[in-house]
Amino acid sequence: MAGAATALASCSGSGSGSRGVALVAVPDLVEVGSTTRLPLRWSPAKSAARYDVELNGVVVVSGLSERATELAYGDGATGFVEGVNTWRVRAVTHVDSVWSAPSRFEVLPLGAVRARRFDHEDDGAIALTTKARSGTTLSVSSAAALGSGKGLIMRGTSPISAVASKDHRQQSLATCWVRLAVRPMQWGKPGTRVHLLRVRSSKTGDQERLVWSAGHGVSLDSVPKSVQDVPVGKWSQVQLGVLPDGTVELWSFDGQREHLVGRGSNPLLAGAVKDAVALGNNLTHVRSTFEIHLDAFAVSEQRLPWANPGAPVELARPARLDPVRLPPAFSFCFGSCNNAVQTPFGDTAVGVAARLAPDFFVHLGDYCYPDSNAYQQTVAGYHAIWSDMLFEEQLARLHRTPWIYLASDHDMGGNDCDATTCNPLASQAFEQWQSNDPATDGVGRYGSALLDRGRVLLLWTEGIAFRSPLTSPDGPAKTVLGPKQKAWLLRQLATTTAKLVIVASQTSFGHVTGSDWAPYATERAEVIHACQTSPARHVRFVSGDYHHACWARFGAKVAEWVAAPMAEFPEPAYARGTLVDVAAEATIGPGFPSRPEALRSEGEAAMNDASSVGRVSIDGPQGVATFEVLDNRGRVRVDGKGFVFRERLQYV
């Protein structure tokens, strides 16, 4: 639990006066794991004989004589509901009753891996992993929403051609929990049987299936007992868990209490990794037409809170940095390259960044690789995946802090794209979703923030939207920044009164990767010279894109720190660029040209070990800045020659 509150909620209601109920506020933010118990307490109300407790508009406990109840997981328990929860208490006497004023708390799941909320996706059919030639579709529609927003319609029109499913891949899980809301709408024959989802091990092909059967409800392969109360046209929430020893559990939630439907065993999944959840049906001959609505899909390594149908539909976006609110001593993390199909991130550098709890986060691009992982290559598709990824536990933690988000090529439509080839829809999506300060360019693609009372200047740059093609001839007209941004950056460097300037760049100045600054030699030299001649005492680049931790120095007062990938495969070592006096590379393993090759050759653990994240700590009272690049255990990286990726500098 975090952010505990101590104030008492005020009371309200008919005749409250001295008989009113005052709620003892619970923590503002409750991190819910499998063993969490959350007490709800209140002060006594005069003459009250009994108390009722309402949670999210539903009375969950009635007739209490004591002044407390508890939220917890368990058979017959209240369980937890995800997101913002509202609760209040009614004091009941033999004459009348009175409600307290409502109080709120937010529930965040521990161990969360992914959610696919259809609320922000485009209407229409989703891309499928497996499908029949005709007969069944999975389509996003507001008609299939649990509450407001959108859900998924699984519609089968051919009794003998009913396959339609979508794989959701993730890193290997020993324990896998999946939540789903189900609403049967139509079927053609009694006993119609349709698969809803499967928890799979791609390494063995073994699986556990969640099945709906007309007249029998929802069940699992390994749990013959069914969730019986699944009426036509009504939503039912279910949750299944596959444990490391092959134990399988099925739970249901009626909006008031959760219930253990049954427990069984799947020996084929004992000790097996669970690295995919397939949503949809893989039975070919269903022998009936059907329509089933699905929503509230989520995957976790621990029990999940239940979905709240009354929750508002809001696009999750990072908060904007307000430099004035930073404490005198603060820190920020920086890095790039976290793949959407590599969740969970707990054993990667993303997990390190989350555990460090920085005051803000500078994401240097390739966030989720939406060019290959977005649900659709549209503005809504990009927004949906960027938003949904913030459900994963490590990103959820980082989402509590402000972000500065730079675009890289995969954010803008494709590998090595430039101003002539980037996807206009991706560019529009980035403009709308990021929340950088727009004061400089009206959008936030590039800008500045004065830190430590103006003694530190943070600049972030845009390296894709205005860049010339990589292969075009070098010269004064070839650019990464574009004329307007370039003039702004050079002016900032030339006129700053800050003692330390930090420039955030989506790609490396010091190493030649093929899509870095090296092909833009004229402009690169101009920017480096501007840094070297700036009145600032020190200039530091913090950069991403290159899948290795590395460092480079350009003269006495200019250096670069590169931290990537945060959760992707390691690339081979690259050569150092011109104008570099000295450099270091913490190469991990041989490096690979692609993620599949890295997984085949080294596996997930080695790939995680190669991840890195940067941290900058500013001690304003002492006038000291510390730059470091950390591995996936939070240790400072060291290269093969003993170079320690850490620098402590006095800037005043």
Stockholm file with secondary structure:
# STOCKHOLM 1.0

chainA/1-652         MAGAATALASCSGSGSGSRGVALVAVPDLVEVGSTTRLPLRWSPAKSAARYDVELNGVVVVSGLSERATELAYGDGATGFVEGVNTWRVRAVTHVDSVWSAPSRFEVLPLGAVRARRFDHEDDGAIALTTKARSGTTLSVSSAAALGSGKGLIMRGTSPISAVASKDHRQQSLATCWVRLAVRPMQWGKPGTRVHLLRVRSSKTGDQERLVWSAGHGVSLDSVPKSVQDVPVGKWSQVQLGVLPDGTVELWSFDGQREHLVGRGSNPLLAGAVKDAVALGNNLTHVRSTFEIHLDAFAVSEQRLPWANPGAPVELARPARLDPVRLPPAFSFCFGSCNNAVQTPFGDTAVGVAARLAPDFFVHLGDYCYPDSNAYQQTVAGYHAIWSDMLFEEQLARLHRTPWIYLASDHDMGGNDCDATTCNPLASQAFEQWQSNDPATDGVGRYGSALLDRGRVLLLWTEGIAFRSPLTSPDGPAKTVLGPKQKAWLLRQLATTTAKLVIVASQTSFGHVTGSDWAPYATERAEVIHACQTSPARHVRFVSGDYHHACWARFGAKVAEWVAAPMAEFPEPAYARGTLVDVAAEATIGPGFPSRPEALRSEGEAAMNDASSVGRVSIDGPQGVATFEVLDNRGRVRVDGKGFVFRERLQYV
#=GR chainA/1-652 SS CBSCCCCBCCBCSTTCGGGCCCEECCCSEEEECTTCEEEEEECCCTTCCEEEEEETTEEEEEEESSSEEEEECSTTSCCCBSEEEEEEEEEECSSCEEEBCCEEEEEEETTEEEEECGGGSCSEECCCSEECSSSEEEEEEGGGCSSSSCEEEEEECCTTCCCEEEEEEEEEESSEEEEEEEEEEEESSTTCEEEEEEEECTTTCCEEEEEEETTTEEEETTEEEEECCCCTTCCEEEEEEECTTSEEEEEEECSSCEEEEEEEECGGGTTCCEEEEEEEECCSCCCSCEEEEEEEEEEESSCCCBCCTTSCCCCCCCCCCCGGGSCSEEEEEEECCEEGGGCCCTTSHHHHHHHHCCSEEEECSCEECHHHHSSSSSHHHHHHHHHHHTTSHHHHHHTTSCEEECCCGGGTTSTTCCTTTSCHHHHHHHHHHCCCCCTTTSSSSSEEEEEGGGTEEEEECCCSTTCCCTTSCCSTTCCSSCHHHHHHHHHHHHHCCCSEEEEEESSCSSEECSSSSGGGHHHHHHHHHHHHTSSSSEEEEEECSSSSEEEEECSSSEEEEECCCSBSCCCCCCEECTTCSEEEEECCSSCCSSHHHHHHHTHHHHHHHTCCEEEEEEETTTTEEEEEEECTTSCBCBCTTCCBSEEEEECC
#=GC SS_cons         CBSCCCCBCCBCSTTCGGGCCCEECCCSEEEECTTCEEEEEECCCTTCCEEEEEETTEEEEEEESSSEEEEECSTTSCCCBSEEEEEEEEEECSSCEEEBCCEEEEEEETTEEEEECGGGSCSEECCCSEECSSSEEEEEEGGGCSSSSCEEEEEECCTTCCCEEEEEEEEEESSEEEEEEEEEEEESSTTCEEEEEEEECTTTCCEEEEEEETTTEEEETTEEEEECCCCTTCCEEEEEEECTTSEEEEEEECSSCEEEEEEEECGGGTTCCEEEEEEEECCSCCCSCEEEEEEEEEEESSCCCBCCTTSCCCCCCCCCCCGGGSCSEEEEEEECCEEGGGCCCTTSHHHHHHHHCCSEEEECSCEECHHHHSSSSSHHHHHHHHHHHTTSHHHHHHTTSCEEECCCGGGTTSTTCCTTTSCHHHHHHHHHHCCCCCTTTSSSSSEEEEEGGGTEEEEECCCSTTCCCTTSCCSTTCCSSCHHHHHHHHHHHHHCCCSEEEEEESSCSSEECSSSSGGGHHHHHHHHHHHHTSSSSEEEEEECSSSSEEEEECSSSEEEEECCCSBSCCCCCCEECTTCSEEEEECCSSCCSSHHHHHHHTHHHHHHHTCCEEEEEEETTTTEEEEEEECTTSCBCBCTTCCBSEEEEECC
//
